[in-house]
Amino acid sequence: MTRYDTVLRARRLVTAGREQAGCVGISDGRIVAVEPLESGLEGRRVVELGEDVVLLPGLVDAHVHVNEPGRTEWEGFASATRAAAAGGVTTILDMPLNSIPPTVDVAALEVKRKSALGQISVDVGFWGGAVPGNLGELTALHAAGVFGFKCFLVHSGVEEFPPLRPEDLEDYLRVLRTVDGLLIVHAEDGDEIEQAPSAHSDDYRDFLSSRPRVAEDRAIGRVIDAARATGARAHILHLSSSDALPLIAEARRDGVRITAETCPHYLTFAAEEIPAGATQFKCCPPIREAANRERLWQGLADGTIDCIVSDHSPCTPELKRLDLGDFAQAWGGISSLQLGLSDVWTEARRRGFALPDVVRWMAERPAQLAGLQRKGRIEPGYDADFCVFAPDDGFVVDPATLFHRNPITPYAGRRLDGVVRSTWLRGLETGGAEPAGDRPRGHLLTRGEA
């Protein structure tokens, strides 16, 4: 009988789209076997998991702003990946902006990779950027291993990462079509936002009016038209407007290569409940009304929305302007990298979903989106990345327990279901709520090799 490096015996594990009992055999950091519990797999180390936990694949968060180098006071590789490990996330993909320099050419990519070396507790890959003037850089960045390219259709919030003009989308998509690259889009229309009332107070309703649904819907329509015209792949980031769901569904039926994600905060909070001056809730596009939130859940249920990612976008406390409570002046971004699994599970189980659904949205499909061929599943051949999750335990969010560099979060004081007991990276335990001091180092990932 084969003797594995490690065998995990789980009375509950999620594999092949369902929850069941089983044994997982691990050698050289990879899953080699998934067998029934009674199969008696042998290993140099055998770990018996209790009946109160479920073995999940390590989560893949494909939308994280690490901000290093350049804005490391906002976040950094050490703090972000430690928070990820504590939240059951074993792979993150870092966005190309908010760091300085932005990842818009190969030289900037190398700067970012060097910044991450020796700091990361989970695996890290990188998105490239698509900005005015770098059309000629895209194929070289693709060859250097970025997982795709992010663009904005509205001001990004930082001057060094300007938006594309909507009329330029087709040019960028045509170049990416030649290498089957992916364009991921912050889809809000700048003209619609300029014409909307400006945010000017501590009233969340004013801020919501300043980022109307029509701005998202119009921009998404333009992305779909450009993807249709070029045959290229496009992905809608952080979908907030449920009004766009029919557009996306129809485009897919027509064969357009379009996908979409949403985020835990859009599935949890409601505009009607956000207090005056609570700028920790500000993000762009914004958290919308309760009815909109429920339609996003329906979009997940019917497959129009592919996946859930954090859009972890932290900043320093001063930039949130909690002293003024002015939504116009506050930085837009929510920190939730460590909390996403528990938050989504809390809301999903209320609506009748099960853990295999959460795994599909937060592990399998983000990995598929990015082309991570060995991530997101508990199956032979995949990396032995796991989250040991106690779904019936719970906790109240205390910002002091978060590993984000600046633990400002709208989840403070909120009761969540599900506790990450431990996280495993390539067959070694990297920690849960209390990461081990000798936790294994993460790897830098390259498209085509992960």
C-alpha positions in Angstrom: 0.0 0.0 0.0 1.2 3.5 -0.9 2.4 5.5 2.1 1.8 9.2 1.8 3.5 12.1 3.5 0.3 13.1 5.2 -3.2 11.7 5.3 -6.2 13.8 6.4 -9.2 11.8 7.6 -12.3 14.0 7.4 -15.8 13.0 8.3 -16.9 16.0 6.2 -15.1 17.3 3.2 -16.2 19.1 0.0 -15.1 17.5 -3.2 -16.6 17.0 -6.6 -19.4 19.4 -5.8 -20.7 17.7 -2.7 -20.0 17.2 1.0 -19.0 13.6 2.0 -16.6 11.7 4.2 -13.2 10.8 2.9 -9.4 10.5 3.2 -7.0 12.7 1.4 -3.5 11.4 0.7 -0.8 14.1 0.2 2.7 13.7 -1.1 5.2 16.4 -2.1 2.6 19.1 -1.5 0.1 17.7 -3.9 -3.1 15.8 -3.5 -2.5 12.2 -4.7 -5.6 10.4 -3.6 -9.1 11.2 -2.4 -10.8 8.0 -1.1 -13.6 6.9 1.1 -13.0 7.2 4.8 -12.9 3.5 5.3 -10.1 3.0 2.7 -7.4 3.1 5.3 -4.9 5.3 3.5 -1.5 5.2 5.3 0.7 8.2 5.9 3.8 9.2 7.8 1.4 11.6 9.5 -2.3 11.0 9.9 -4.5 13.8 11.0 -8.0 13.0 12.2 -10.5 15.9 11.8 -13.4 16.1 14.1 -17.1 15.9 13.2 -17.5 19.6 13.9 -15.3 20.7 11.0 -15.4 20.5 7.3 -12.3 20.1 5.1 -12.6 22.7 2.3 -10.2 23.5 -0.5 -8.1 26.6 0.2 -10.0 29.7 -1.1 -8.8 31.7 -4.0 -9.3 35.5 -3.7 -8.7 36.9 -7.2 -9.3 40.6 -6.2 -6.9 41.9 -3.5 -5.1 45.3 -3.3 -1.9 44.7 -1.4 -0.5 48.2 -2.2 3.2 47.3 -1.8 5.5 48.9 -2.7 4.6 52.6 -2.6 1.6 52.6 -0.2 2.7 50.0 2.3 1.2 52.1 5.1 -2.2 51.1 3.6 -1.4 47.3 3.5 1.6 45.1 2.6 2.4 41.5 1.5 3.2 40.4 5.1 0.0 41.7 6.7 -2.3 40.9 3.7 -1.2 37.3 3.3 -1.3 36.7 7.1 -4.9 37.9 7.1 -5.6 35.7 4.1 -4.3 32.6 5.8 -6.3 33.4 8.9 -9.4 33.6 6.7 -8.9 30.2 4.9 -7.5 31.9 1.7 -4.4 30.1 0.3 -4.1 32.1 -3.0 -4.5 35.8 -3.7 -4.1 37.7 -6.9 -2.9 41.2 -6.4 -4.3 44.2 -8.3 -2.0 46.4 -10.4 -2.9 49.7 -8.8 -2.5 51.5 -5.5 1.1 50.2 -5.4 3.8 52.5 -6.8 4.8 51.9 -9.6 1.5 50.4 -10.9 2.0 47.0 -12.7 1.7 48.4 -16.2 5.0 47.1 -17.7 7.4 44.2 -17.0 9.8 46.4 -15.0 7.1 47.3 -12.6 6.0 43.7 -12.3 9.6 42.7 -11.3 9.6 45.5 -8.7 6.4 44.1 -7.2 7.7 40.5 -7.2 10.9 41.5 -5.5 8.8 43.4 -2.8 6.9 40.2 -2.1 9.8 37.8 -1.7 10.3 36.4 1.7 7.1 38.0 3.1 4.2 35.9 1.9 2.3 33.4 3.9 0.1 32.2 1.0 0.6 32.0 -2.7 0.5 35.2 -4.7 -0.1 36.0 -8.3 -0.4 39.4 -10.1 -2.7 41.1 -12.5 -1.3 43.6 -15.0 -2.7 47.0 -15.8 -4.3 48.3 -19.0 -3.9 52.1 -19.1 -3.6 54.8 -21.8 -0.3 54.4 -23.5 0.6 50.9 -22.5 -1.1 49.0 -25.3 2.4 47.9 -26.6 3.3 46.5 -23.1 0.4 44.0 -22.9 1.9 41.0 -24.7 5.2 41.3 -22.9 3.4 41.4 -19.5 1.3 38.4 -20.6 4.5 36.6 -21.5 6.0 37.6 -18.1 3.1 35.7 -16.3 0.4 38.1 -15.2 -3.0 36.5 -15.0 -4.8 39.2 -17.0 -5.2 43.0 -17.2 -7.3 45.4 -15.2 -8.7 48.7 -16.6 -11.0 51.4 -15.3 -13.7 53.2 -17.3 -13.8 55.9 -14.6 -11.2 57.7 -12.5 -9.4 55.0 -10.4 -8.9 57.2 -7.3 -5.1 57.4 -8.0 -3.5 59.6 -10.6 -0.9 57.0 -11.7 -3.5 54.6 -13.0 -5.8 56.6 -15.4 -8.9 55.1 -17.0 -9.3 53.9 -20.6 -11.7 55.7 -22.8 -14.6 53.4 -23.7 -13.8 53.8 -27.4 -10.4 52.3 -26.7 -11.7 49.1 -25.2 -11.8 47.3 -28.6 -8.1 48.1 -29.3 -7.0 46.6 -26.0 -9.3 43.6 -26.4 -8.0 42.9 -29.9 -4.4 42.7 -28.6 -5.5 40.4 -25.8 -7.4 38.2 -28.2 -4.2 37.3 -29.9 -2.9 35.7 -26.7 -6.3 34.7 -25.3 -5.7 37.2 -22.4 -8.3 38.4 -20.0 -9.4 42.0 -19.5 -11.0 42.6 -16.1 -12.9 45.8 -15.9 -14.0 48.3 -13.2 -17.2 49.1 -15.1 -18.6 52.4 -14.1 -19.3 55.1 -16.8 -17.5 58.3 -16.1 -19.9 60.5 -18.0 -22.9 59.1 -16.0 -21.1 59.8 -12.8 -20.2 63.3 -13.8 -23.8 64.0 -14.5 -25.0 62.5 -11.2 -25.5 64.6 -8.0 -22.2 64.9 -6.2 -21.7 63.4 -2.7 -21.5 66.2 -0.2 -22.4 65.1 3.3 -22.5 62.4 5.9 -25.7 61.0 4.4 -25.1 57.7 2.7 -28.1 58.3 0.4 -26.2 61.3 -1.1 -23.2 59.1 -1.8 -25.4 56.3 -3.3 -27.0 58.9 -5.7 -23.5 59.9 -6.8 -22.7 56.4 -8.1 -26.0 55.4 -9.8 -26.8 52.0 -11.2 -27.1 53.4 -14.7 -23.3 54.1 -14.5 -22.6 50.5 -14.0 -25.2 49.3 -16.4 -24.0 51.5 -19.3 -20.3 50.6 -18.7 -21.1 46.9 -18.6 -23.1 47.3 -21.8 -20.0 48.8 -23.5 -17.7 46.0 -22.2 -20.1 43.4 -23.6 -20.3 45.2 -27.0 -16.5 45.4 -27.2 -16.1 41.7 -26.2 -18.7 40.7 -28.8 -16.9 42.7 -31.5 -13.5 41.3 -30.8 -14.2 37.7 -29.5 -11.9 38.4 -26.6 -12.5 37.5 -22.9 -13.8 40.2 -20.5 -14.7 40.0 -16.8 -16.8 42.5 -14.8 -15.3 43.3 -11.5 -17.2 43.8 -8.2 -20.7 43.8 -9.7 -23.0 45.9 -7.5 -26.0 46.8 -9.8 -28.4 43.9 -10.1 -30.0 45.7 -13.1 -27.0 44.5 -15.2 -27.7 40.8 -14.6 -30.0 40.4 -17.6 -27.4 42.1 -19.9 -24.7 39.7 -18.8 -27.0 36.6 -19.1 -28.2 37.6 -22.5 -24.6 38.2 -23.7 -23.6 34.7 -22.5 -26.5 33.2 -24.4 -25.2 34.9 -27.5 -21.8 33.4 -27.0 -20.0 36.5 -25.7 -17.0 35.6 -23.5 -18.1 37.6 -20.4 -17.9 36.7 -16.7 -18.7 38.5 -13.5 -17.9 38.6 -9.8 -19.4 40.2 -6.8 -18.2 40.8 -3.2 -19.2 39.9 0.3 -20.2 43.4 1.2 -22.7 43.7 -1.6 -24.2 40.4 -0.4 -24.4 41.4 3.2 -25.1 45.1 3.8 -27.9 47.3 2.6 -27.9 51.0 1.9 -31.0 51.5 4.0 -29.0 50.3 7.1 -25.8 52.4 6.7 -25.6 55.0 9.5 -24.8 58.7 8.8 -21.1 59.3 8.7 -20.2 55.6 8.6 -17.5 55.9 5.9 -16.1 52.5 6.7 -18.9 51.3 4.4 -17.8 53.4 1.4 -16.7 51.5 -1.7 -17.1 52.0 -5.4 -19.4 50.9 -6.9 -21.4 51.3 -3.8 -23.4 49.0 -1.5 -27.0 49.3 -2.8 -30.4 48.6 -1.4 -31.7 45.3 0.2 -33.8 44.4 -2.8 -30.7 44.8 -5.1 -28.7 42.6 -2.7 -31.3 39.8 -2.9 -31.2 39.9 -6.7 -27.4 39.5 -6.6 -27.9 36.3 -4.6 -30.2 35.1 -7.3 -27.6 35.9 -9.9 -25.2 33.6 -8.0 -27.8 30.9 -7.8 -28.5 30.9 -11.5 -24.8 31.2 -12.5 -25.0 34.7 -14.0 -22.4 35.8 -11.4 -19.5 33.4 -11.4 -17.7 34.1 -8.2 -17.2 36.0 -4.9 -14.0 37.8 -4.2 -13.1 40.3 -1.5 -12.0 43.5 -3.4 -9.9 44.0 -0.2 -9.0 47.7 -0.6 -7.6 49.1 2.6 -6.2 52.5 3.5 -5.0 54.4 6.6 -7.5 55.5 9.2 -7.0 59.1 8.2 -8.1 58.5 4.6 -11.4 57.1 5.8 -12.2 60.5 7.3 -14.2 59.0 10.2 -13.5 62.3 12.0 -15.7 64.1 9.5 -18.0 61.3 8.3 -18.0 62.9 4.9 -18.5 60.3 2.1 -17.2 62.7 -0.5 -13.8 62.9 1.1 -13.3 59.4 2.4 -11.3 56.7 0.5 -13.6 54.2 -1.1 -12.6 50.6 -0.2 -13.6 47.9 2.3 -11.2 45.6 4.2 -12.5 42.1 4.5 -9.8 39.6 3.3 -9.8 37.8 6.6 -13.6 37.7 7.0 -14.9 36.7 3.6 -15.6 33.0 4.2 -17.4 33.5 7.5 -19.4 36.4 6.1 -20.5 34.7 2.9 -21.3 31.5 4.8 -23.4 33.4 7.3 -25.5 35.0 4.6 -25.5 31.9 2.3 -26.9 29.5 4.9 -29.7 31.9 5.7 -30.8 31.7 2.1 -30.7 27.9 1.9 -27.3 27.5 0.3 -24.7 24.8 1.4 -21.0 24.7 1.7 -20.4 23.2 -1.8 -22.0 26.4 -3.1 -19.6 28.6 -1.2 -16.7 26.5 -2.3 -17.8 26.9 -6.0 -18.1 30.6 -5.6 -14.9 31.3 -3.5 -12.5 28.6 -4.6 -13.4 26.7 -7.8 -14.6 29.5 -10.0 -12.0 32.2 -9.1 -9.3 29.6 -9.9 -11.0 28.8 -13.2 -11.3 32.5 -14.0 -7.6 33.1 -13.5 -6.4 29.8 -15.1 -5.1 28.4 -11.8 -5.1 24.8 -12.8 -4.0 23.3 -9.5 -6.0 25.5 -7.1 -9.6 25.5 -5.8 -10.4 21.8 -5.5 -9.8 18.8 -3.4 -9.0 16.4 -6.2 -5.9 14.4 -7.2 -3.3 16.5 -9.0 -4.3 19.7 -7.2 -2.1 21.5 -4.6 -2.8 20.3 -1.1 -4.2 23.7 0.0 -7.0 23.4 2.6 -9.2 25.3 5.0 -10.4 23.5 8.1 -13.7 25.2 8.8 -16.1 24.9 11.7 -19.4 26.0 10.1 -21.5 25.9 13.3 -19.1 27.9 15.5 -19.4 31.7 15.5 -17.7 34.9 16.6 -18.3 38.6 16.9 -15.9 40.6 14.7 -13.3 42.4 16.8 -11.1 44.7 14.6 -8.2 44.2 17.1 -8.0 40.5 16.1 -7.7 41.2 12.4 -4.3 41.0 10.7 -5.0 43.7 8.1 -2.5 46.5 8.6 -5.3 48.9 9.3 -8.2 46.9 10.7 -11.0 49.4 9.9 -14.0 47.4 8.8 -17.8 47.7 8.5 -18.0 44.2 10.0 -16.9 45.4 13.5 -19.3 44.1 16.1 -21.1 41.9 13.6 -21.9 38.3 14.5 -20.6 35.8 11.9 -21.1 32.0 11.5 -18.1 29.7 10.8 -14.6 29.8 12.2 -11.4 28.9 10.3 -9.7 26.4 12.6 -6.6 26.0 10.4 -5.2 26.6 6.9 -2.9 24.3 4.9 -0.6 25.3 2.1 0.9 22.5 0.0 0.3 20.0 2.7 1.7 22.0 5.6 -0.4 23.8 8.2 0.0 27.6 8.0 -2.5 28.5 10.7 -6.0 29.8 11.2 -6.9 32.4 13.8 -3.4 32.0 15.3 -0.9 31.5 12.5 2.1 29.4 13.5 5.5 31.2 13.9 7.1 28.7 11.5 4.3 28.8 8.9 5.5 27.9 5.4 6.3 30.6 2.9 3.9 31.2 0.0 5.1 31.0 -3.6 4.9 33.6 -6.3 2.7 32.3 -9.0 3.1 32.8 -12.8 0.3 32.3 -15.3 0.6 29.0 -17.0 2.7 27.4 -14.3 0.2 27.5 -11.4 
